[in-house]
Amino acid sequence: MEDYIVRATAGNAQVRAFAISSKNIVETAREAHNTSPVMTAALGRLLSAAAMMGAMQKGDADVLTIQIKGGGAGKGLTVTADSHGNVKGYALNPQAMLPPNSKGKLDVGGALAPGFLTVIKDLGLKEPYVGEIMLQSGEIADDLTYYFAVSEQIPSTVGLGVYMNKDNTVSSAGGFIVQLMPFATEEVISKLEENMTKVTSVTAMLEAGKTPEQILETVLEGLDIEFTDTLPTRFYCNCSKDRVAKALFSLSRQDMAEMINDGKDIEVNCHFCSKHYNFTVEELKEIDSIR
């Protein structure tokens, strides 16, 4: 099944909601970065959230970046998403390994916390919007719930999950974001809170085969949900050799001269997708000559 995001409203537009099926996104990231199970779960959760948050953006050229800088073994994550369902990301220490947490689950919080989560929105203005919070648990869903409340003043509930097969491939991945509008009534708020007490875990719903629509039907039960649209989503990196060559322009003349004088081809790797780009000495000389 292809990955996709579904958007919905509920409670006579007092609630807006997003849900995602992201198994292919997370498996693509796992293969690209050879992540350990705990880092697959960590990166997968953030990729899923970023894809949904990217879909909240209005402009065609809007770009969202989420960075986690942590003190745990995983060190941190960076993901980027646009408004068209494209998302990419990487882990700073993709092979970090930790024992299961006290609940027997992958210890994502232990891999990342303590630390900070930063959301950067490039909306085409002179300066991007930047919001930052201290990690509350490192489990990512809790941290983003806190981020929305503190930095954007939007009461929200975020649920994210990644379930791994025994061979460390991704069995299922996805999540939801539910947000209350400023005019939400106490009745709607109470009903949503009641529903959330019945939600055991996102991974349980995903492993039961629930679609994004069915996940939102569970979370928003009794609130007259209305699905507005769906958006295909994928792990996509727009890197290319031309883009990497342009990045080489930022090197100092001294650094470029040293590489040329070394007389060896160089290899440049993309952080986001791990693709390799080779440049010969002649290509380096050409880049240097037109700077």
BELBELQUI-V923415 format. One record per backbone hydrogen bond with DSSP energy under -1.0 kcal/mol. CO is the residue of the C=O (numbers start at 1). NH is the residue of the N-H. E is the energy in kcal/mol with one decimal. If there is no record, write none. Layout:
CO NH E
CO NH E
//
This chain:
3 233 -1.3
4 21 -2.2
5 231 -2.8
6 19 -1.8
7 228 -2.4
7 229 -1.1
8 17 -2.8
9 226 -3.2
10 15 -1.9
14 181 -2.9
15 10 -2.0
16 179 -3.0
17 8 -2.5
18 177 -2.5
19 6 -2.6
20 175 -1.6
22 26 -2.4
23 27 -2.4
24 28 -2.4
25 29 -2.1
26 30 -2.4
27 31 -2.4
28 32 -2.4
29 33 -2.2
30 34 -1.6
36 40 -2.6
37 41 -2.2
38 42 -2.0
39 43 -2.8
40 44 -2.6
41 45 -2.3
42 46 -1.9
43 47 -2.7
44 48 -2.2
45 49 -2.3
46 50 -2.7
47 51 -2.3
48 52 -1.7
49 53 -2.7
50 54 -2.8
51 55 -1.5
54 57 -1.3
59 62 -1.1
63 122 -3.1
64 81 -2.8
65 120 -3.2
66 79 -2.4
67 118 -3.0
68 77 -1.7
69 116 -2.3
72 75 -1.4
74 76 -2.4
74 93 -1.1
75 70 -3.0
76 92 -2.6
77 68 -2.8
78 90 -2.3
79 66 -2.5
80 88 -2.2
81 64 -3.1
85 234 -2.3
86 82 -2.0
87 236 -1.9
88 80 -2.7
90 78 -2.3
93 96 -1.8
94 36 -2.7
101 104 -2.2
105 101 -2.8
106 108 -1.9
107 111 -1.4
108 112 -1.2
109 113 -2.4
111 74 -2.4
112 72 -1.5
114 71 -3.5
115 135 -2.7
116 69 -2.4
117 133 -2.5
118 67 -2.7
119 131 -2.6
120 65 -2.8
121 129 -2.4
122 63 -2.0
129 121 -2.9
131 119 -3.2
133 117 -2.6
139 141 -1.8
140 144 -2.6
141 145 -2.1
142 146 -2.1
143 147 -2.4
144 148 -2.6
145 149 -1.6
146 150 -2.6
147 151 -2.8
148 154 -2.6
155 180 -2.5
157 178 -2.5
159 176 -2.8
161 174 -2.2
163 171 -2.7
163 172 -1.6
165 168 -1.8
169 165 -3.2
172 163 -3.1
173 22 -2.5
174 161 -2.3
175 20 -2.4
176 159 -2.5
177 18 -2.4
178 157 -2.5
179 16 -2.4
181 184 -2.1
185 189 -2.4
186 190 -2.7
187 191 -2.1
188 192 -2.4
189 193 -2.5
190 194 -2.3
191 195 -2.4
192 196 -2.3
193 197 -1.2
195 198 -1.5
201 205 -1.4
202 206 -2.7
203 207 -3.0
204 208 -1.2
205 210 -2.3
206 209 -1.6
211 215 -2.4
212 216 -2.1
213 217 -2.1
214 218 -1.7
215 219 -2.4
216 220 -2.8
220 223 -1.9
223 11 -4.2
226 9 -2.5
229 7 -2.9
231 5 -2.8
234 87 -2.1
240 244 -2.3
241 245 -2.6
242 246 -2.0
243 247 -1.6
244 248 -1.5
247 250 -1.5
248 251 -1.5
252 256 -2.4
253 257 -2.6
254 258 -2.2
255 259 -1.9
256 260 -2.3
257 261 -2.9
258 262 -1.3
260 263 -1.2
266 279 -2.5
268 277 -2.4
270 274 -2.1
275 270 -2.3
277 268 -3.0
279 266 -2.4
280 284 -2.2
281 285 -2.3
282 286 -2.1
283 287 -2.4
284 288 -2.5
285 289 -2.0
286 290 -1.1
//
